Amino acid sequence: MNNNLFVRLLVFLALITSGCVKDYPESSRLSQAVHSNASEAGASQIGGVGFFATENECDAAGMGATFAVRMTGDLEGCLFVFVDKFGCNQSGTYKEEGREYFVGTYNGQSGTFWTDYKFEAKYEGCANTGAPLGVELFGRCQHPLVKGSGTGVFAGATGRVDMKDDVLAGNFPYRGHISY
C-alpha cells in the first residue's frame, strides 16, 4: 500500500517538474486580445486634489455658479458648482444636490464635461434655512459624468469622480475613473 502511494507521488512530481502543460495558442491569443481591448476600452483611473477657488483662479460669478473648485492632479482646471437643492436636519446632517461644469485639461488636452452630484456632510449644526452652521466635521460626494456632455478630450467620456473632504487641510482629495 505504501509502495502504491509512493509510486503515485513520484508520477505526480514527475508530471509537475516536466512541465506537463499544453500550449493552447488560441487561448493565449484570446487572453491577449481581451487584455488589449480592456486597456484600450477600459477605465482610466484619475486622482488629485480640489481647493475652493479664488475669483482670480475661476470666475464662478461670471459662469453663474454658486462657487468653484480649482482642480489639480489628473484633472487641471475649474469645476463650477450649481447647487440645485440642499437641506440640513437638527443633528447637523447636510445633503446637497446639483450640477457641475468642468473646464480644463486631462493629460494636457482641453475639454469640458458636466456632472450631476450628490454631497453629504456632517456639520456642527443647521440654520432654519437648511444651511449648515459651524465647521464641517466630515463630508463626501459623488460626481457621475453626464453621458454625452463631454467636449474635446472628454468627448464620449463616462465615469465618476468621488471626493472625500479633508476638513483639517481644507481641501477635497478626489479619485475616480473615466471611460470612453
C-alpha positions as a Python dict, from the first residue, in 0.01 Angstrom:
ca = {
    (1, 'M'): (0, 0, 0),
    (2, 'N'): (279, 240, 87),
    (3, 'N'): (461, 150, -237),
    (4, 'N'): (147, 233, -435),
    (5, 'L'): (121, 574, -267),
    (6, 'F'): (493, 634, -316),
    (7, 'V'): (471, 549, -690),
    (8, 'R'): (172, 782, -736),
    (9, 'L'): (357, 1062, -561),
    (10, 'L'): (662, 1013, -787),
    (11, 'V'): (447, 1016, -1100),
    (12, 'F'): (269, 1329, -981),
    (13, 'L'): (600, 1506, -909),
    (14, 'A'): (739, 1397, -1245),
    (15, 'L'): (441, 1549, -1423),
    (16, 'I'): (477, 1877, -1235),
    (17, 'T'): (852, 1909, -1284),
    (18, 'S'): (841, 1808, -1651),
    (19, 'G'): (611, 2099, -1725),
    (20, 'C'): (311, 1896, -1823),
    (21, 'V'): (128, 2199, -1954),
    (22, 'K'): (-16, 2203, -2302),
    (23, 'D'): (28, 2513, -2510),
    (24, 'Y'): (-307, 2644, -2628),
    (25, 'P'): (-224, 2914, -2884),
    (26, 'E'): (-591, 3006, -2939),
    (27, 'S'): (-642, 3053, -2566),
    (28, 'S'): (-328, 3263, -2543),
    (29, 'R'): (-433, 3487, -2835),
    (30, 'L'): (-781, 3525, -2685),
    (31, 'S'): (-635, 3621, -2347),
    (32, 'Q'): (-405, 3878, -2509),
    (33, 'A'): (-694, 4023, -2712),
    (34, 'V'): (-913, 4053, -2404),
    (35, 'H'): (-637, 4229, -2206),
    (36, 'S'): (-551, 4455, -2500),
    (37, 'N'): (-915, 4557, -2554),
    (38, 'A'): (-963, 4614, -2181),
    (39, 'S'): (-669, 4854, -2181),
    (40, 'E'): (-799, 5039, -2485),
    (41, 'A'): (-1166, 5047, -2382),
    (42, 'G'): (-1119, 5028, -2005),
    (43, 'A'): (-1143, 5297, -1749),
    (44, 'S'): (-853, 5530, -1676),
    (45, 'Q'): (-802, 5594, -1306),
    (46, 'I'): (-780, 5960, -1207),
    (47, 'G'): (-687, 6137, -888),
    (48, 'G'): (-582, 6468, -740),
    (49, 'V'): (-693, 6741, -503),
    (50, 'G'): (-952, 7018, -531),
    (51, 'F'): (-947, 7353, -347),
    (52, 'F'): (-1202, 7631, -310),
    (53, 'A'): (-1113, 7862, -599),
    (54, 'T'): (-1049, 8231, -565),
    (55, 'E'): (-1216, 8472, -808),
    (56, 'N'): (-880, 8510, -986),
    (57, 'E'): (-850, 8133, -1039),
    (58, 'C'): (-1204, 8054, -1155),
    (59, 'D'): (-1471, 8317, -1217),
    (60, 'A'): (-1768, 8142, -1055),
    (61, 'A'): (-1987, 8453, -1063),
    (62, 'G'): (-1912, 8505, -1432),
    (63, 'M'): (-2027, 8148, -1501),
    (64, 'G'): (-2341, 8193, -1286),
    (65, 'A'): (-2216, 7923, -1049),
    (66, 'T'): (-2268, 7911, -674),
    (67, 'F'): (-1892, 7861, -626),
    (68, 'A'): (-1596, 7696, -800),
    (69, 'V'): (-1337, 7434, -710),
    (70, 'R'): (-986, 7456, -856),
    (71, 'M'): (-886, 7104, -959),
    (72, 'T'): (-525, 6984, -958),
    (73, 'G'): (-377, 6646, -1046),
    (74, 'D'): (-509, 6444, -1339),
    (75, 'L'): (-788, 6699, -1390),
    (76, 'E'): (-646, 7053, -1410),
    (77, 'G'): (-896, 7336, -1425),
    (78, 'C'): (-1215, 7473, -1274),
    (79, 'L'): (-1519, 7282, -1153),
    (80, 'F'): (-1813, 7524, -1147),
    (81, 'V'): (-2078, 7417, -893),
    (82, 'F'): (-2450, 7492, -940),
    (83, 'V'): (-2642, 7399, -622),
    (84, 'D'): (-2998, 7291, -709),
    (85, 'K'): (-3124, 7184, -365),
    (86, 'F'): (-2997, 7141, -13),
    (87, 'G'): (-3117, 7067, 337),
    (88, 'C'): (-2990, 7016, 688),
    (89, 'N'): (-3156, 6845, 984),
    (90, 'Q'): (-3133, 6910, 1359),
    (91, 'S'): (-2837, 6671, 1401),
    (92, 'G'): (-2624, 6865, 1151),
    (93, 'T'): (-2659, 6616, 867),
    (94, 'Y'): (-2642, 6816, 545),
    (95, 'K'): (-2737, 6695, 196),
    (96, 'E'): (-2693, 6882, -129),
    (97, 'E'): (-2757, 6805, -497),
    (98, 'G'): (-2670, 6991, -810),
    (99, 'R'): (-2479, 7011, -1134),
    (100, 'E'): (-2116, 7087, -1210),
    (101, 'Y'): (-1935, 7205, -1520),
    (102, 'F'): (-1565, 7118, -1551),
    (103, 'V'): (-1348, 7330, -1778),
    (104, 'G'): (-985, 7224, -1804),
    (105, 'T'): (-740, 6963, -1919),
    (106, 'Y'): (-670, 6592, -1888),
    (107, 'N'): (-328, 6464, -1998),
    (108, 'G'): (-257, 6811, -2136),
    (109, 'Q'): (-561, 6811, -2367),
    (110, 'S'): (-850, 7056, -2322),
    (111, 'G'): (-1213, 6967, -2271),
    (112, 'T'): (-1530, 7010, -2069),
    (113, 'F'): (-1794, 6788, -1910),
    (114, 'W'): (-2098, 6811, -1683),
    (115, 'T'): (-2174, 6607, -1370),
    (116, 'D'): (-2480, 6556, -1154),
    (117, 'Y'): (-2350, 6548, -798),
    (118, 'K'): (-2468, 6449, -451),
    (119, 'F'): (-2294, 6579, -140),
    (120, 'E'): (-2342, 6457, 218),
    (121, 'A'): (-2174, 6601, 524),
    (122, 'K'): (-2198, 6643, 899),
    (123, 'Y'): (-2175, 6994, 1044),
    (124, 'E'): (-2190, 7128, 1398),
    (125, 'G'): (-2547, 7238, 1338),
    (126, 'C'): (-2803, 7378, 1096),
    (127, 'A'): (-2977, 7710, 1039),
    (128, 'N'): (-3355, 7740, 999),
    (129, 'T'): (-3292, 7799, 627),
    (130, 'G'): (-3146, 7449, 588),
    (131, 'A'): (-2791, 7582, 553),
    (132, 'P'): (-2515, 7426, 764),
    (133, 'L'): (-2378, 7608, 1071),
    (134, 'G'): (-2033, 7580, 1224),
    (135, 'V'): (-1749, 7373, 1094),
    (136, 'E'): (-1777, 7069, 874),
    (137, 'L'): (-1691, 6752, 1065),
    (138, 'F'): (-1675, 6525, 759),
    (139, 'G'): (-1813, 6514, 406),
    (140, 'R'): (-1808, 6326, 78),
    (141, 'C'): (-1966, 6349, -265),
    (142, 'Q'): (-2014, 6155, -585),
    (143, 'H'): (-1992, 6317, -928),
    (144, 'P'): (-2108, 6092, -1214),
    (145, 'L'): (-2032, 6239, -1556),
    (146, 'V'): (-2341, 6321, -1760),
    (147, 'K'): (-2334, 6094, -2064),
    (148, 'G'): (-2286, 6286, -2389),
    (149, 'S'): (-2188, 6613, -2217),
    (150, 'G'): (-1814, 6596, -2282),
    (151, 'T'): (-1625, 6804, -2536),
    (152, 'G'): (-1263, 6795, -2650),
    (153, 'V'): (-1065, 6528, -2464),
    (154, 'F'): (-1385, 6432, -2279),
    (155, 'A'): (-1598, 6373, -2592),
    (156, 'G'): (-1779, 6041, -2540),
    (157, 'A'): (-1650, 6006, -2183),
    (158, 'T'): (-1840, 5841, -1899),
    (159, 'G'): (-1726, 5780, -1544),
    (160, 'R'): (-1737, 5917, -1196),
    (161, 'V'): (-1530, 6133, -964),
    (162, 'D'): (-1553, 6081, -586),
    (163, 'M'): (-1434, 6335, -330),
    (164, 'K'): (-1382, 6293, 42),
    (165, 'D'): (-1332, 6623, 219),
    (166, 'D'): (-1014, 6665, 419),
    (167, 'V'): (-1162, 6905, 675),
    (168, 'L'): (-830, 6959, 856),
    (169, 'A'): (-641, 7056, 540),
    (170, 'G'): (-940, 7237, 388),
    (171, 'N'): (-924, 7058, 53),
    (172, 'F'): (-1101, 6784, -142),
    (173, 'P'): (-892, 6482, -248),
    (174, 'Y'): (-1058, 6307, -542),
    (175, 'R'): (-1029, 5978, -723),
    (176, 'G'): (-1234, 5814, -991),
    (177, 'H'): (-1235, 5683, -1344),
    (178, 'I'): (-1304, 5797, -1698),
    (179, 'S'): (-1405, 5558, -1975),
    (180, 'Y'): (-1450, 5618, -2347),
}
